[in-house]
Amino acid sequence: MKRVEKSSREKDIELARKGDDRAFSKIIEEELAYMYRISKSILHREADVEDGVQETVIKAWRQLPTLRDDKYFRTWLIRILINQCNEILRKQKRIVLTDENLYPSEEFADSSDRVTLKDAINRLDNELRTVIILYYFEDLSYSEIAYILGIPEGTVKSRLSRAKNRLNKALSDRIGG
């Protein structure tokens, strides 16, 4: 029987699960840009984005023994990240800001009267924005998104449909209006 060689990444994940912090750091470095993009799409404020990523790394290290299958490491990590970002959002809802413009979004700021796709995505509810980002920008499948968010595939499809309808309406209202 022919033995299949493990990839460098698979070896690093295996070592990390055994407590090798260097292997874990290497994996996290490879995933950092990906994690940042997803966190930024949910949280927007740079400090929150950094907190979300940092807390995710800590939780992933602690929860590494719960990873069932090494080949799903990225999906497992992103699920932790999204849960952490949602926790940050929940905490923010408890804080009442007196000035709504205290933290303007520089990335989506637009001095003109037109609405860009980024603006429209930014204005979606978090659950709709998350599926749009994961599906269209991170190129994940329905089943991967369902696993990450802990929801049925049908819910992913319906959220994508609602999000697309809202984006279409937001963009066509501005173009037509």
Contacts in CASP RR format, 6 or more apart in sequence:
PFRMAT RR
TARGET T0000
AUTHOR 0000-0000-0000
METHOD contacts of the structure
MODEL  1
MKRVEKSSREKDIELARKGDDRAFSKIIEEELAYMYRISKSILHREADVE
DGVQETVIKAWRQLPTLRDDKYFRTWLIRILINQCNEILRKQKRIVLTDE
NLYPSEEFADSSDRVTLKDAINRLDNELRTVIILYYFEDLSYSEIAYILG
IPEGTVKSRLSRAKNRLNKALSDRIGG
6 14 0 8 1.000
9 27 0 8 1.000
9 30 0 8 1.000
10 70 0 8 1.000
10 71 0 8 1.000
11 23 0 8 1.000
12 23 0 8 1.000
12 24 0 8 1.000
12 26 0 8 1.000
12 27 0 8 1.000
13 23 0 8 1.000
13 27 0 8 1.000
13 67 0 8 1.000
13 70 0 8 1.000
13 73 0 8 1.000
14 70 0 8 1.000
15 22 0 8 1.000
15 23 0 8 1.000
16 23 0 8 1.000
16 24 0 8 1.000
16 27 0 8 1.000
16 64 0 8 1.000
17 64 0 8 1.000
17 65 0 8 1.000
17 67 0 8 1.000
17 70 0 8 1.000
19 64 0 8 1.000
21 61 0 8 1.000
24 61 0 8 1.000
24 64 0 8 1.000
27 73 0 8 1.000
28 57 0 8 1.000
28 60 0 8 1.000
31 74 0 8 1.000
31 77 0 8 1.000
32 53 0 8 1.000
34 74 0 8 1.000
34 78 0 8 1.000
34 138 0 8 1.000
35 53 0 8 1.000
35 56 0 8 1.000
35 77 0 8 1.000
35 78 0 8 1.000
35 81 0 8 1.000
36 49 0 8 1.000
36 53 0 8 1.000
37 133 0 8 1.000
37 137 0 8 1.000
37 138 0 8 1.000
38 78 0 8 1.000
38 81 0 8 1.000
38 82 0 8 1.000
38 85 0 8 1.000
38 133 0 8 1.000
38 134 0 8 1.000
38 138 0 8 1.000
39 48 0 8 1.000
39 49 0 8 1.000
39 52 0 8 1.000
39 53 0 8 1.000
39 56 0 8 1.000
39 81 0 8 1.000
39 85 0 8 1.000
40 49 0 8 1.000
40 107 0 8 1.000
41 121 0 8 1.000
41 129 0 8 1.000
41 130 0 8 1.000
41 133 0 8 1.000
41 137 0 8 1.000
42 82 0 8 1.000
42 85 0 8 1.000
42 86 0 8 1.000
42 89 0 8 1.000
42 126 0 8 1.000
42 129 0 8 1.000
42 130 0 8 1.000
42 133 0 8 1.000
43 49 0 8 1.000
43 52 0 8 1.000
43 85 0 8 1.000
43 88 0 8 1.000
43 89 0 8 1.000
44 103 0 8 1.000
44 105 0 8 1.000
44 107 0 8 1.000
44 108 0 8 1.000
44 122 0 8 1.000
45 103 0 8 1.000
48 85 0 8 1.000
48 88 0 8 1.000
48 92 0 8 1.000
51 88 0 8 1.000
52 81 0 8 1.000
52 84 0 8 1.000
52 85 0 8 1.000
52 88 0 8 1.000
53 81 0 8 1.000
55 84 0 8 1.000
56 77 0 8 1.000
56 80 0 8 1.000
56 81 0 8 1.000
56 84 0 8 1.000
59 80 0 8 1.000
59 84 0 8 1.000
60 76 0 8 1.000
60 77 0 8 1.000
60 80 0 8 1.000
63 80 0 8 1.000
67 73 0 8 1.000
67 76 0 8 1.000
72 147 0 8 1.000
75 144 0 8 1.000
75 147 0 8 1.000
75 148 0 8 1.000
78 134 0 8 1.000
78 148 0 8 1.000
79 147 0 8 1.000
79 148 0 8 1.000
79 149 0 8 1.000
79 150 0 8 1.000
82 130 0 8 1.000
82 148 0 8 1.000
82 149 0 8 1.000
86 126 0 8 1.000
89 126 0 8 1.000
105 122 0 8 1.000
107 118 0 8 1.000
108 116 0 8 1.000
108 118 0 8 1.000
108 119 0 8 1.000
108 122 0 8 1.000
110 116 0 8 1.000
110 119 0 8 1.000
113 174 0 8 1.000
114 174 0 8 1.000
115 170 0 8 1.000
115 171 0 8 1.000
115 174 0 8 1.000
117 167 0 8 1.000
117 171 0 8 1.000
120 166 0 8 1.000
120 167 0 8 1.000
120 170 0 8 1.000
120 171 0 8 1.000
121 129 0 8 1.000
121 132 0 8 1.000
121 133 0 8 1.000
121 167 0 8 1.000
122 129 0 8 1.000
123 170 0 8 1.000
124 132 0 8 1.000
124 163 0 8 1.000
124 166 0 8 1.000
124 167 0 8 1.000
127 159 0 8 1.000
128 159 0 8 1.000
128 162 0 8 1.000
128 163 0 8 1.000
128 166 0 8 1.000
129 163 0 8 1.000
130 149 0 8 1.000
131 145 0 8 1.000
131 149 0 8 1.000
131 156 0 8 1.000
131 159 0 8 1.000
131 160 0 8 1.000
131 163 0 8 1.000
132 160 0 8 1.000
132 163 0 8 1.000
132 164 0 8 1.000
132 167 0 8 1.000
134 140 0 8 1.000
134 144 0 8 1.000
134 145 0 8 1.000
134 148 0 8 1.000
135 142 0 8 1.000
135 145 0 8 1.000
135 156 0 8 1.000
135 160 0 8 1.000
140 148 0 8 1.000
142 153 0 8 1.000
142 154 0 8 1.000
142 156 0 8 1.000
142 157 0 8 1.000
143 153 0 8 1.000
145 156 0 8 1.000
146 152 0 8 1.000
146 153 0 8 1.000
146 154 0 8 1.000
146 155 0 8 1.000
146 156 0 8 1.000
149 156 0 8 1.000
END
